[in-house]
Amino acid sequence: MQTRHKIGILGATGVIGQRFIQLLENHPWFEITWLAASDKSSGKTYGEATKWKLETPLPTRIAEMTVSRPPLRTALPGDFCRPGQLISRGNWNPNSPPPVAP
């Protein structure tokens, strides 16, 4: 079996974060290992912190994960991933090059 890359999702409780979870939860290349959201959600399980809006059910493994918050409100992508990794975010402009961690 191929090694899965460990990933995290910033803004996980929003609709775009939920869609990332939906798309990546059973992906053969990625494993969601952390979820981050606002101070309001920090410390709660994902199931408690979010109002799931998608038609597919909230995955149990994800619902049981504890939501953290970014270390700083102005955190940079490099605070969450290794240099050179691609960063995916809901507000990325498809007409510009994908963001890469510094």
TIDREN-666062 format. One record per atom (N, C-alpha, C): residue in three letters; x, y, z; atom name; residue number from 1. Coordinates in Angstrom, 2 decimals. Atoms other than C-alpha are relative to their C-alpha. Layout:
// TIDREN-666062
[banu Ala,[X,Y,Z],CA,NUM]
...
// end
This chain:
// TIDREN-666062
[banu Met,[0.84,-1.18,0.00],N,1]
[banu Met,[0.00,0.00,0.00],CA,1]
[banu Met,[0.88,1.25,0.00],C,1]
[banu Gln,[-0.72,-1.26,0.11],N,2]
[banu Gln,[1.20,3.50,-0.85],CA,2]
[banu Gln,[-0.15,0.80,1.29],C,2]
[banu Thr,[0.05,-0.86,-1.18],N,3]
[banu Thr,[2.07,5.86,2.02],CA,3]
[banu Thr,[-0.92,1.17,-0.28],C,3]
[banu Arg,[0.90,-1.13,0.14],N,4]
[banu Arg,[-0.63,8.46,2.56],CA,4]
[banu Arg,[0.64,1.23,0.64],C,4]
[banu His,[-0.53,-1.26,-0.51],N,5]
[banu His,[0.40,12.09,3.07],CA,5]
[banu His,[-0.94,0.54,1.07],C,5]
[banu Lys,[0.81,-0.56,-1.09],N,6]
[banu Lys,[-0.79,13.55,6.38],CA,6]
[banu Lys,[-0.29,1.46,-0.30],C,6]
[banu Ile,[0.41,-1.37,0.31],N,7]
[banu Ile,[-2.76,16.74,5.85],CA,7]
[banu Ile,[-0.91,0.54,1.10],C,7]
[banu Gly,[0.92,-0.67,-0.90],N,8]
[banu Gly,[-4.71,19.26,7.86],CA,8]
[banu Gly,[-0.85,0.96,-0.79],C,8]
[banu Ile,[0.92,-0.91,0.66],N,9]
[banu Ile,[-7.59,21.53,7.00],CA,9]
[banu Ile,[-0.23,1.21,0.88],C,9]
[banu Leu,[0.28,-1.27,-0.67],N,10]
[banu Leu,[-7.75,25.18,8.03],CA,10]
[banu Leu,[-1.41,0.42,-0.36],C,10]
[banu Gly,[1.38,-0.42,0.27],N,11]
[banu Gly,[-11.26,26.59,8.34],CA,11]
[banu Gly,[-0.90,-1.20,-0.19],C,11]
[banu Ala,[0.68,1.29,0.19],N,12]
[banu Ala,[-12.57,23.06,8.70],CA,12]
[banu Ala,[-1.49,0.03,0.27],C,12]
[banu Thr,[1.43,-0.01,-0.35],N,13]
[banu Thr,[-15.96,24.01,10.17],CA,13]
[banu Thr,[-0.87,0.71,-1.02],C,13]
[banu Gly,[0.77,-0.68,1.03],N,14]
[banu Gly,[-17.00,26.17,7.21],CA,14]
[banu Gly,[-0.39,-0.95,-1.12],C,14]
[banu Val,[0.50,0.84,1.09],N,15]
[banu Val,[-18.75,24.85,4.12],CA,15]
[banu Val,[1.14,-0.46,-0.90],C,15]
[banu Ile,[-1.13,0.40,0.86],N,16]
[banu Ile,[-15.53,24.85,2.06],CA,16]
[banu Ile,[0.86,-1.02,0.73],C,16]
[banu Gly,[-0.73,0.99,-0.78],N,17]
[banu Gly,[-13.69,23.04,4.87],CA,17]
[banu Gly,[-0.72,-1.34,0.01],C,17]
[banu Gln,[0.79,1.23,0.03],N,18]
[banu Gln,[-16.52,20.50,4.97],CA,18]
[banu Gln,[0.15,-0.71,-1.34],C,18]
[banu Arg,[-0.16,0.60,1.33],N,19]
[banu Arg,[-16.19,19.97,1.23],CA,19]
[banu Arg,[1.38,-0.63,-0.14],C,19]
[banu Phe,[-1.33,0.61,0.01],N,20]
[banu Phe,[-12.45,19.39,1.60],CA,20]
[banu Phe,[-0.02,-1.33,0.75],C,20]
[banu Ile,[0.10,1.24,-0.77],N,21]
[banu Ile,[-13.22,16.78,4.27],CA,21]
[banu Ile,[-0.71,-1.07,-0.84],C,21]
[banu Gln,[0.77,0.94,0.81],N,22]
[banu Gln,[-15.81,15.14,2.02],CA,22]
[banu Gln,[0.86,-0.58,-1.13],C,22]
[banu Leu,[-0.81,0.45,1.13],N,23]
[banu Leu,[-13.36,14.96,-0.89],CA,23]
[banu Leu,[1.23,-0.80,0.41],C,23]
[banu Leu,[-1.29,0.59,-0.38],N,24]
[banu Leu,[-10.28,13.89,1.06],CA,24]
[banu Leu,[-0.08,-1.15,1.00],C,24]
[banu Glu,[0.08,1.01,-1.06],N,25]
[banu Glu,[-11.56,11.56,3.79],CA,25]
[banu Glu,[0.35,-1.40,-0.49],C,25]
[banu Asn,[-0.29,1.35,0.51],N,26]
[banu Asn,[-11.33,8.43,1.62],CA,26]
[banu Asn,[0.98,0.03,-1.17],C,26]
[banu His,[-0.95,-0.13,1.11],N,27]
[banu His,[-8.66,9.67,-0.78],CA,27]
[banu His,[1.19,-0.93,0.24],C,27]
[banu Pro,[-1.11,0.96,-0.19],N,28]
[banu Pro,[-5.91,7.07,-1.38],CA,28]
[banu Pro,[1.35,0.66,0.28],C,28]
[banu Trp,[-1.31,-0.64,-0.16],N,29]
[banu Trp,[-3.09,9.66,-1.23],CA,29]
[banu Trp,[0.10,0.83,1.27],C,29]
[banu Phe,[-0.02,-0.93,-1.12],N,30]
[banu Phe,[-4.09,11.76,1.79],CA,30]
[banu Phe,[-0.71,-0.56,1.23],C,30]
[banu Glu,[0.63,0.36,-1.27],N,31]
[banu Glu,[-4.94,11.24,5.46],CA,31]
[banu Glu,[-0.18,1.28,0.81],C,31]
[banu Ile,[0.26,-1.20,-0.80],N,32]
[banu Ile,[-6.62,14.05,7.38],CA,32]
[banu Ile,[0.42,-0.30,1.43],C,32]
[banu Thr,[-0.51,0.26,-1.35],N,33]
[banu Thr,[-4.74,14.28,10.68],CA,33]
[banu Thr,[-0.27,1.13,0.97],C,33]
[banu Trp,[0.37,-1.09,-0.89],N,34]
[banu Trp,[-5.75,17.68,12.06],CA,34]
[banu Trp,[-0.99,0.93,-0.67],C,34]
[banu Leu,[0.99,-0.95,0.45],N,35]
[banu Leu,[-8.53,20.21,11.77],CA,35]
[banu Leu,[0.19,1.28,0.80],C,35]
[banu Ala,[-0.15,-1.28,-0.69],N,36]
[banu Ala,[-8.24,23.90,12.62],CA,36]
[banu Ala,[-1.16,0.91,-0.37],C,36]
[banu Ala,[1.09,-0.95,0.22],N,37]
[banu Ala,[-10.91,26.55,13.01],CA,37]
[banu Ala,[0.13,1.13,1.01],C,37]
[banu Ser,[-0.01,-1.19,-0.87],N,38]
[banu Ser,[-11.79,29.66,15.01],CA,38]
[banu Ser,[0.09,-0.37,1.48],C,38]
[banu Asp,[-0.06,0.18,-1.45],N,39]
[banu Asp,[-11.37,30.12,18.75],CA,39]
[banu Asp,[-1.30,-0.60,0.53],C,39]
[banu Lys,[1.32,0.49,-0.41],N,40]
[banu Lys,[-15.10,29.39,19.09],CA,40]
[banu Lys,[-0.09,-1.54,-0.08],C,40]
[banu Ser,[0.05,1.45,0.22],N,41]
[banu Ser,[-14.56,25.82,17.83],CA,41]
[banu Ser,[1.15,-0.75,0.65],C,41]
[banu Ser,[-1.20,0.62,-0.55],N,42]
[banu Ser,[-11.16,25.16,19.37],CA,42]
[banu Ser,[-0.29,-0.79,1.28],C,42]
[banu Gly,[0.16,0.85,-1.17],N,43]
[banu Gly,[-11.08,22.31,21.89],CA,43]
[banu Gly,[-1.22,-0.90,-0.05],C,43]
[banu Lys,[1.20,0.83,0.14],N,44]
[banu Lys,[-14.42,20.83,20.80],CA,44]
[banu Lys,[0.29,-1.12,-0.99],C,44]
[banu Thr,[-0.11,0.99,1.07],N,45]
[banu Thr,[-14.82,17.67,18.79],CA,45]
[banu Thr,[-0.58,0.64,-1.25],C,45]
[banu Tyr,[0.50,-0.57,1.25],N,46]
[banu Tyr,[-15.50,18.38,15.15],CA,46]
[banu Tyr,[-1.51,-0.12,-0.08],C,46]
[banu Gly,[1.45,0.20,0.01],N,47]
[banu Gly,[-19.00,16.94,15.53],CA,47]
[banu Gly,[-0.74,1.03,0.82],C,47]
[banu Glu,[0.60,-1.04,-0.83],N,48]
[banu Glu,[-19.74,19.46,18.29],CA,48]
[banu Glu,[0.18,1.39,-0.62],C,48]
[banu Ala,[-0.38,-1.33,0.48],N,49]
[banu Ala,[-18.06,22.39,16.53],CA,49]
[banu Ala,[-0.66,0.40,-1.31],C,49]
[banu Thr,[0.52,-0.34,1.33],N,50]
[banu Thr,[-19.67,22.17,13.11],CA,50]
[banu Thr,[-1.46,-0.35,-0.16],C,50]
[banu Lys,[1.36,0.34,0.44],N,51]
[banu Lys,[-23.12,22.19,11.63],CA,51]
[banu Lys,[0.16,-0.54,-1.42],C,51]
[banu Trp,[-0.28,0.65,1.29],N,52]
[banu Trp,[-22.60,19.68,8.80],CA,52]
[banu Trp,[-1.11,0.32,-0.98],C,52]
[banu Lys,[0.99,-0.46,0.98],N,53]
[banu Lys,[-24.34,21.00,5.69],CA,53]
[banu Lys,[-0.05,-0.83,-1.28],C,53]
[banu Leu,[-0.06,0.78,1.23],N,54]
[banu Leu,[-23.46,18.41,3.06],CA,54]
[banu Leu,[-0.97,-1.19,0.05],C,54]
[banu Glu,[0.95,1.10,0.07],N,55]
[banu Glu,[-25.73,15.62,1.86],CA,55]
[banu Glu,[0.59,-1.32,0.49],C,55]
[banu Thr,[-0.63,1.23,-0.48],N,56]
[banu Thr,[-23.22,12.88,2.66],CA,56]
[banu Thr,[0.15,0.09,1.52],C,56]
[banu Pro,[-0.14,-0.06,-1.46],N,57]
[banu Pro,[-22.95,11.90,6.34],CA,57]
[banu Pro,[1.40,0.42,0.42],C,57]
[banu Leu,[-1.28,-0.38,-0.60],N,58]
[banu Leu,[-20.21,13.36,8.51],CA,58]
[banu Leu,[0.74,-1.28,0.39],C,58]
[banu Pro,[-0.75,1.21,-0.34],N,59]
[banu Pro,[-17.49,10.67,8.74],CA,59]
[banu Pro,[0.25,-0.08,1.52],C,59]
[banu Thr,[-0.14,0.18,-1.44],N,60]
[banu Thr,[-17.35,9.27,12.29],CA,60]
[banu Thr,[1.40,0.33,0.49],C,60]
[banu Arg,[-1.38,-0.27,-0.42],N,61]
[banu Arg,[-13.55,9.43,12.47],CA,61]
[banu Arg,[0.25,1.50,0.08],C,61]
[banu Ile,[-0.18,-1.45,0.02],N,62]
[banu Ile,[-13.64,13.12,11.58],CA,62]
[banu Ile,[-0.81,0.64,1.13],C,62]
[banu Ala,[0.86,-0.57,-1.05],N,63]
[banu Ala,[-16.53,13.88,13.96],CA,63]
[banu Ala,[0.63,-0.12,1.37],C,63]
[banu Glu,[-0.62,0.23,-1.31],N,64]
[banu Glu,[-14.45,12.52,16.85],CA,64]
[banu Glu,[1.33,0.73,0.18],C,64]
[banu Met,[-1.26,-0.74,-0.10],N,65]
[banu Met,[-11.34,14.60,16.06],CA,65]
[banu Met,[-0.20,1.30,0.76],C,65]
[banu Thr,[0.05,-1.27,-0.72],N,66]
[banu Thr,[-10.57,17.58,18.29],CA,66]
[banu Thr,[0.48,1.12,-0.91],C,66]
[banu Val,[-0.34,-1.16,0.82],N,67]
[banu Val,[-10.52,20.94,16.54],CA,67]
[banu Val,[1.02,0.85,0.75],C,67]
[banu Ser,[-0.98,-0.91,-0.59],N,68]
[banu Ser,[-7.50,23.13,17.17],CA,68]
[banu Ser,[-0.17,1.35,-0.68],C,68]
[banu Arg,[0.02,-1.29,0.67],N,69]
[banu Arg,[-6.95,26.74,16.28],CA,69]
[banu Arg,[1.41,0.29,-0.49],C,69]
[banu Pro,[-1.35,-0.37,0.45],N,70]
[banu Pro,[-4.09,28.21,14.29],CA,70]
[banu Pro,[0.74,0.68,1.14],C,70]
[banu Pro,[-0.74,-0.59,-1.11],N,71]
[banu Pro,[-1.30,29.31,16.65],CA,71]
[banu Pro,[-0.11,1.51,0.06],C,71]
[banu Leu,[0.17,-1.45,0.06],N,72]
[banu Leu,[-1.72,32.93,15.51],CA,72]
[banu Leu,[-1.10,0.32,-0.99],C,72]
[banu Arg,[1.04,-0.41,0.96],N,73]
[banu Arg,[-4.58,34.71,13.79],CA,73]
[banu Arg,[0.63,0.36,-1.34],C,73]
[banu Thr,[-0.67,-0.37,1.24],N,74]
[banu Thr,[-2.02,35.83,11.22],CA,74]
[banu Thr,[0.98,-1.09,-0.44],C,74]
[banu Ala,[-0.91,1.10,0.32],N,75]
[banu Ala,[-0.43,32.40,10.82],CA,75]
[banu Ala,[0.22,-0.10,-1.51],C,75]
[banu Leu,[-0.35,0.19,1.40],N,76]
[banu Leu,[1.35,31.80,7.57],CA,76]
[banu Leu,[-0.04,-1.48,-0.34],C,76]
[banu Pro,[0.02,1.41,0.38],N,77]
[banu Pro,[1.09,28.57,5.57],CA,77]
[banu Pro,[1.20,-0.79,0.50],C,77]
[banu Gly,[-1.19,0.69,-0.46],N,78]
[banu Gly,[4.66,27.71,6.59],CA,78]
[banu Gly,[-0.08,-0.44,1.45],C,78]
[banu Asp,[0.20,0.41,-1.40],N,79]
[banu Asp,[3.44,27.44,10.20],CA,79]
[banu Asp,[-0.67,-1.36,0.09],C,79]
[banu Phe,[0.77,1.23,-0.02],N,80]
[banu Phe,[1.40,24.38,9.21],CA,80]
[banu Phe,[0.55,-1.12,-0.86],C,80]
[banu Cys,[-0.51,1.05,0.89],N,81]
[banu Cys,[3.40,22.54,6.59],CA,81]
[banu Cys,[1.47,0.22,-0.31],C,81]
[banu Arg,[-1.42,-0.06,0.33],N,82]
[banu Arg,[6.88,21.83,5.35],CA,82]
[banu Arg,[0.22,0.86,-1.24],C,82]
[banu Pro,[-0.31,-0.81,1.19],N,83]
[banu Pro,[8.59,24.08,2.79],CA,83]
[banu Pro,[-0.19,-0.81,-1.28],C,83]
[banu Gly,[0.19,0.62,1.30],N,84]
[banu Gly,[7.64,23.31,-0.78],CA,84]
[banu Gly,[-1.31,-0.74,-0.17],C,84]
[banu Gln,[1.28,0.69,0.13],N,85]
[banu Gln,[4.29,21.69,-0.02],CA,85]
[banu Gln,[-1.04,0.94,-0.60],C,85]
[banu Leu,[1.10,-0.79,0.53],N,86]
[banu Leu,[1.30,22.87,-2.01],CA,86]
[banu Leu,[-1.02,0.23,1.10],C,86]
[banu Ile,[1.00,-0.36,-0.99],N,87]
[banu Ile,[-1.36,24.62,0.03],CA,87]
[banu Ile,[-1.31,0.20,-0.73],C,87]
[banu Ser,[1.31,-0.17,0.60],N,88]
[banu Ser,[-5.01,24.35,-0.84],CA,88]
[banu Ser,[-0.88,0.75,0.97],C,88]
[banu Arg,[0.91,-0.75,-0.86],N,89]
[banu Arg,[-7.48,26.85,0.49],CA,89]
[banu Arg,[-1.20,0.42,-0.82],C,89]
[banu Gly,[1.25,-0.28,0.68],N,90]
[banu Gly,[-11.02,27.78,-0.33],CA,90]
[banu Gly,[-0.01,1.26,-0.83],C,90]
[banu Asn,[0.03,-1.26,0.73],N,91]
[banu Asn,[-10.24,31.28,-1.57],CA,91]
[banu Asn,[1.12,0.13,-1.02],C,91]
[banu Trp,[-1.10,-0.02,0.95],N,92]
[banu Trp,[-7.42,30.35,-3.94],CA,92]
[banu Trp,[-0.52,0.42,-1.38],C,92]
[banu Asn,[0.36,-0.47,1.33],N,93]
[banu Asn,[-7.62,32.15,-7.29],CA,93]
[banu Asn,[0.54,-0.98,-1.03],C,93]
[banu Pro,[-0.49,0.99,0.98],N,94]
[banu Pro,[-7.47,29.51,-10.05],CA,94]
[banu Pro,[0.80,0.60,-1.14],C,94]
[banu Asn,[-0.77,-0.65,1.07],N,95]
[banu Asn,[-5.93,32.09,-12.42],CA,95]
[banu Asn,[1.42,0.35,0.44],C,95]
[banu Ser,[-1.35,-0.25,-0.48],N,96]
[banu Ser,[-2.83,32.44,-10.25],CA,96]
[banu Ser,[0.67,-1.32,0.34],C,96]
[banu Pro,[-0.66,1.26,-0.34],N,97]
[banu Pro,[-0.17,29.83,-9.47],CA,97]
[banu Pro,[-0.41,-0.46,1.39],C,97]
[banu Pro,[0.38,0.48,-1.33],N,98]
[banu Pro,[-0.99,27.57,-6.52],CA,98]
[banu Pro,[0.99,0.46,1.05],C,98]
[banu Pro,[-0.91,-0.42,-1.06],N,99]
[banu Pro,[0.42,28.77,-3.22],CA,99]
[banu Pro,[0.88,-1.16,0.48],C,99]
[banu Val,[-0.95,0.99,-0.50],N,100]
[banu Val,[3.48,26.94,-1.93],CA,100]
[banu Val,[0.60,0.52,1.29],C,100]
[banu Ala,[-0.58,-0.42,-1.28],N,101]
[banu Ala,[4.81,27.02,1.63],CA,101]
[banu Ala,[1.41,0.50,-0.23],C,101]
[banu Pro,[-1.35,-0.56,0.17],N,102]
[banu Pro,[7.91,29.20,1.90],CA,102]
[banu Pro,[1.07,-0.92,0.56],C,102]
// end
